[in-house]
Amino acid sequence: MESSQNATHDTVLDEGSAMYELELHRIRSAELRREAQRDRLAREVVRARRAARHEAPAAGSHTERPRRTRLPRTA
């Protein structure tokens, strides 16, 4: 009779362990989803900034000076 009680007890522990593992899996899965969403948002922001930079006219530089022409170096 004692062996059947141990088997029942082990089964309960296994079920409890499985539930614990399942809950850990769910927590980790949710964490990975949040991280992926943050990464997608960060990439979207970078793309938007890059697009805004490329759409800005070249005359919108921070100085009014004309660009210097670069002469080749002399030997």
Contact map, one row per residue, 1 for C-alpha under 8 A:
111110000000000000000000000000000000000000000000000000000000000000000000000
111111000000000000000000000000000000000000000000000000000000000000000000000
111111100000000000000000000000000000000000000000000000000000000000000000000
111111110000000000000000000000000000000000000000000000000000000000000000000
111111111000000000000000000000000000000000000000000000000000000000000000000
011111111100000000000000000000000000000000000000000000000000000000000000000
001111111110000000000000000000000000000000000000000000000000000000000000000
000111111111000000000000000000000000000000000000000000000000000000000000000
000011111111100000000000000000000000000000000000000000000000000000000000000
000001111111110000000000000000000000000000000000000000000000000000000000000
000000111111111000000000000000000000000000000000000000000000000000000000000
000000011111111100000000000000000000000000000000000000000000000000000000000
000000001111111110000000000000000000000000000000000000000000000000000000000
000000000111111111000000000000000000000000000000000000000000000000000000000
000000000011111111100000000000000000000000000000000000000000000000000000000
000000000001111111110000000000000000000000000000000000000000000000000000000
000000000000111111111000000000000000000000000000000000000000000000000000000
000000000000011111111100000000000000000000000000000000000000000000000000000
000000000000001111111110000000000000000000000000000000000000000000000000000
000000000000000111111111000000000000000000000000000000000000000000000000000
000000000000000011111111100000000000000000000000000000000000000000000000000
000000000000000001111111110000000000000000000000000000000000000000000000000
000000000000000000111111111000000000000000000000000000000000000000000000000
000000000000000000011111111100000000000000000000000000000000000000000000000
000000000000000000001111111110000000000000000000000000000000000000000000000
000000000000000000000111111111000000000000000000000000000000000000000000000
000000000000000000000011111111100000000000000000000000000000000000000000000
000000000000000000000001111111110000000000000000000000000000000000000000000
000000000000000000000000111111111000000000000000000000000000000000000000000
000000000000000000000000011111111100000000000000000000000000000000000000000
000000000000000000000000001111111110000000000000000000000000000000000000000
000000000000000000000000000111111111000000000000000000000000000000000000000
000000000000000000000000000011111111100000000000000000000000000000000000000
000000000000000000000000000001111111110000000000000000000000000000000000000
000000000000000000000000000000111111111000000000000000000000000000000000000
000000000000000000000000000000011111111100000000000000000000000000000000000
000000000000000000000000000000001111111110000000000000000000000000000000000
000000000000000000000000000000000111111111000000000000000000000000000000000
000000000000000000000000000000000011111111100000000000000000000000000000000
000000000000000000000000000000000001111111110000000000000000000000000000000
000000000000000000000000000000000000111111111000000000000000000000000000000
000000000000000000000000000000000000011111111100000000000000000000000000000
000000000000000000000000000000000000001111111110000000000000000000000000000
000000000000000000000000000000000000000111111111000000000000000000000000000
000000000000000000000000000000000000000011111111100000000000000000000000000
000000000000000000000000000000000000000001111111110000000000000000000000000
000000000000000000000000000000000000000000111111111000000000000000000000000
000000000000000000000000000000000000000000011111111100000000000000000000000
000000000000000000000000000000000000000000001111111110000000000000000000000
000000000000000000000000000000000000000000000111111111000000000000000000000
000000000000000000000000000000000000000000000011111111100000000000000000000
000000000000000000000000000000000000000000000001111111110000000000000000000
000000000000000000000000000000000000000000000000111111110000000000000000000
000000000000000000000000000000000000000000000000011111111000000000000000000
000000000000000000000000000000000000000000000000001111111000000000000000000
000000000000000000000000000000000000000000000000000111111101000000000000000
000000000000000000000000000000000000000000000000000001111111000000000000000
000000000000000000000000000000000000000000000000000000011111100000000000000
000000000000000000000000000000000000000000000000000000001111100000000000000
000000000000000000000000000000000000000000000000000000011111110000000000000
000000000000000000000000000000000000000000000000000000000111111100000000000
000000000000000000000000000000000000000000000000000000000001111100000000000
000000000000000000000000000000000000000000000000000000000000111110000000000
000000000000000000000000000000000000000000000000000000000000111111000000000
000000000000000000000000000000000000000000000000000000000000001111100000000
000000000000000000000000000000000000000000000000000000000000000111110000000
000000000000000000000000000000000000000000000000000000000000000011111000000
000000000000000000000000000000000000000000000000000000000000000001111100000
000000000000000000000000000000000000000000000000000000000000000000111110000
000000000000000000000000000000000000000000000000000000000000000000011111000
000000000000000000000000000000000000000000000000000000000000000000001111100
000000000000000000000000000000000000000000000000000000000000000000000111110
000000000000000000000000000000000000000000000000000000000000000000000011111
000000000000000000000000000000000000000000000000000000000000000000000001111
000000000000000000000000000000000000000000000000000000000000000000000000111
